[in-house]
Amino acid sequence: MKSDAAPQITVRELLREHVPRTHSREWTLLLIWAPWSASSCQLRHDLVTAVLPPSLKVLSLQVEDAALIVTAMAITSVPYLMLLHAGTEVARHPGNALLPDLLDWVQARRTG
């Protein structure tokens, strides 16, 4: 019997498929954003223009380009951040944040 339900995919499987291999062993901050969200656009701009530690890579994923992935990851708002290490999810940060606070959040999870 054919099921209309979407296949169950783990976040790790999604990341393995969609995070570039060059980032697979590093710390990566994945920003999920939407062009219609002013706070998303501002945070994306702040991350792109910020001087970040070389060991931290930033990737962005626009919700409209990846609806299946966003649904499978249970993303409920934008902007939404996921901190990854070696392709494994370490932490999530839903909602907007000021860049200094966000970098403190990242640093606390990388060291602790």
N, C-alpha and C positions, 0 to 999 in steps of 0.2 A: 504494500500500500504506500503510495507516494504521500509525503508530508509536505505541506506548504510552509512549514516553519523554517526559519533561517538556520543554517548549521551552527552548532555551538563551537565557538572559537575562543581560545584563551588569549589574554592580552599578550602573553609571551609569544604565542604563535603569530599574532598580528605583527608584533615588533620584529620578529625574525624575518618576516616577509617584507616589511615596509621600511625599516630603519636601515639606511645604507650600511654596508659591511664595514666601511671605514670608521663608523661610529660604534661598532659592535663591542669593542673592548674599553670604551671610554665612558666618562660621565656625560650624559646627554640630558638636556632640558627640552622636553617636547611641549611646545605651545600649541594648544588647540584654540583656534580663533575664528571669528566671522567678520567679513567686511562690513556688515551692517551694525556691528557693535563698536561704538566709539572707544570704549575702554579696551577692547581687544586690539584695535588698531594702534592705540597709544602704547600698550604694553609691547606689542610686536615691534613698533618703532624703537622703543626704549631698549629692547634686547638686541636689536640689530645694530644700533649705534653705540651700545655700551662697550667699555673695555672690560672684557671678561677674562678670567683665568684661562690660559691656553688648554688646560685639561678639561674644560667644560665646553661642550659643543651645544649649539642651539639649533633645533629643528622646528619648523612650524607646519601645522596641518590645518588647512582651511576646512571647516565643517561641511561646506557645500561640495567640496571635491572628494570627500571621504565619508559620506553618510553612513555606510555600512560599518566602517571601522569605528566611528564615533559611537554608534549604537552598541556595537559589541563591547566597547570599552566602558560603557555605562556613563558617558560624559553627559552631565546634566545642565551645564551652563558654560558660557564663554565670557571671558577667557578662562581657560582651564590648563593647568600645568601638571606635567608628570616628570618626575626625576627618575632617570634610568641609569643603571650601571651595568656595563657588559650585557646590554640587552634585556636586563631584568628590571622590572618596576620596583623602585625603592620607596617613593612617596608621591602623593597627589596634593595639589593645591587648587581647589576650586575658587573661582572668583578673581577679582582684580586685586592687585597689590602694587605698592610703590616699589620701584626698582631696588632701592637699598634694603627694604624689608624682604623682598624676594631673594636677594643675594644672601642675606643672613639666613633665611630659611634653607636655601640650598647648602650653604656652608655647614649649618648645624647637622644636616642629614649626611653629609659627606664625611664628617669627622666623628659622628656619634653613634 
